[in-house]
């Protein structure tokens, strides 16, 4: 009888030794303030394109393209995504 109690206590102790703790953080950090300085327009045939992320197939990751003035093409109108 003592062997059964000792073995059950030992198995309980060993099963508790394999537990691991988890930490869950539910508070999100504040977003950094973004300051966009749009340079002056150099030509009336140009339109401002804001910065955006693009996918690179070569590196399999995103990279950032800064905002810039682009040439207006015909009667097309640039609409930000």
Number of C-alpha atoms within 10 A of each C-alpha: 5 7 8 9 10 11 11 12 12 12 12 11 11 11 10 10 9 7 8 6 5 6 5 6 6 6 6 6 6 6 6 6 6 6 6 10 7 12 10 8 11 9 10 8 12 14 17 17 17 14 12 13 11 11 11 10 8 6 8 8 10 12 12 10 12 11 15 14 17 13 13 14 11 7 6 7 9 12 6 8 5
